Amino acid sequence: MLEQNFQNSRTQDGAAAARSVPAERRAAPRSPVIKSAKLVVGGRISQSVFNCLVLDESANGAMVDLGSAFTLPEEMVLHMNSGPSYNARRRWAAGSKMGLEFVGEELVSAATAARMAEIGRTMRAMGLPVALEELREHRYFGHAELRRVAEEAEAAYLRLERLLAG
């Protein structure tokens, strides 16, 4: 009897704990990561840059840790080191951590756009396989759509090659 009462109280406590967990409100699942990044706030004249760590990310946003508590504006740009950049909106802040929602598509810097154009010229001059190799070396510039399209192009190229070979 005592054991049954203990089991019942554990079940009730577990149900109460489950009810107290806040509902997941993210539109896309998040993945834990540790990436170096920078938050850029302000315009070209009065711009501030804050180093941070990305602790988790999803297709729609990221949680960053600034290491110290800062009061930042609602809108900013998140530059992932060796990866994409995004316009972002602060959704919440607690201590040194902040939740960001990505606004719009990935941003492409002028330097990245120039390098991508150079790879495009390489593709026209030397063919798709050489250009794909260069894209891989640059990890597709951290650009998800570029990676997806390049992988589709490579698969189509390989199918065409097999068909032509007989």
N, C-alpha and C positions, 0 to 999 in steps of 0.2 A: 504494500500500500504506500509506504513511504517512497519507494522507488518510482511508483506510478505518479505520485504528486510531484516529485522532482522532475520527471519527464514532462509532465503537463506544464510546469512553471517554465522549463527551458523552452518549450514550444511557444508558449505565450510571450516570453521575453524575446525570442527570435522573431516572432511576428511583429512585435512592437518595434524592434530594431529595424526590420524591413520597411515598416511604414514610415519611420523617421528619416530614411535615406532620401535625399532630394531627387526628383526625377531628372534624368538626363535630358538636357535641352539643346544639345548640339545637333545640327543638321547632318553632320558627317562624323564618322568615328575618328577618334584621335589616336595618335601613336606616340608613345614616349620616345624622345630623342634627346640628345645633348648636342647642340650646334651653337657655334659662335655667331653672333649677329650684331647689327647696329640699328638703333632707332634714330631716325633723323626727324627733327621737329623744326618748324619755322620755314621761312622762305629763303631765297638765295642771299638776301642781305644779312639777315640775322638767323643763321642756322645753327642748331645745336645737335651734337651727335653723342649718343649714349651707348656704350658697349653693353651687351646683355647676352644671356644664354637662352636659347629656345629649349624648353623642357618637354613640351609636347606640341604636336601639330596635327592638323587635319587639312582637308581640301579647302576649308572655309576660314581657318584661323590658326592661332598659336597661343601658347602660354609662354611668357618670357619672364626671366628673373633678372632684374637690374643690379642685384647685389646690395642696394640701398633703396630706401623709400624716396621716390621723387614724385612731384606733382607735374604731370605732363598734360599737354592739351589732348583733346579728344581725337584729333586726326594726326597721323604721322606716317612715315615710310619705314617699313622693316626691310633691311638689307641683310640677307643671309650671306655670311662669308662663303665664298665659292658656291653660290647658288642664286636663286631668284630673289627679286625684290617685289614688295607689294605695298600699295597704299593700304593703310590699316586704320581701323577705328577702335579706340579703347572701349571695351564692353564692361570691364570691372577691374578693380585694383585692390590689392590687400597686401600691405607691407611692401616688400620689394618685388612682388609678383604682379603680373598684369595679364589679363586676357584680351587678345586682339582678334578682331574680325577683319578678314581681308575684304577690301572694297575693290571690285573690278578684277581684271585679269592681271597676270604677272607683268611686272614692268621690265623692260629691256633697256639697259644702259646704252649710251652711244657707243662705248667701246665694244660691248657685246654685239650690238647690231652691226658694227663694222666687221667684226670677226665672223659673224654669221654670213654676211654678204660675201666675204672672202671665201668661205667654204662653199657658198653657192657657185662662185666662179670656178672653184676647183672641181665641183661636180660637173659643170658644163665642159670643162677642158679635159678632165682626167677620168670622169665617170663616177657613177654612184658609189661603188665599193670604196674608193679612196675618200670620198666625202664622208661616208658613214664612219670610216675609221677615224677621221678628224673629229667628227661629232662625238664619238665615243670617248676620245681623248679629253674632250672638254665636258664630259659627262652630260652631253646634250644641253649644256649651259644651265642645268637644273630646271629646264623648261619642259613641263609634262607634255604639253601638246606637241612640241617639236620631237620629243622622244617617241611619242605614239605614232606620229606620221612617218618618222624615219624608219621605225620598225616595220610599219605596214609597207613602206616602199621597198625595204630590203626583202621582205617576204615575197612581194610581187616580182621583184627582180630575180630572185632565186627560182620561183615557179616558171618565169619566162625562160630563164636559162635552161632549165630541165626540159621544157617543151621543145625548145630549139635544138637541143642536143639529141632529141629523139628518144 
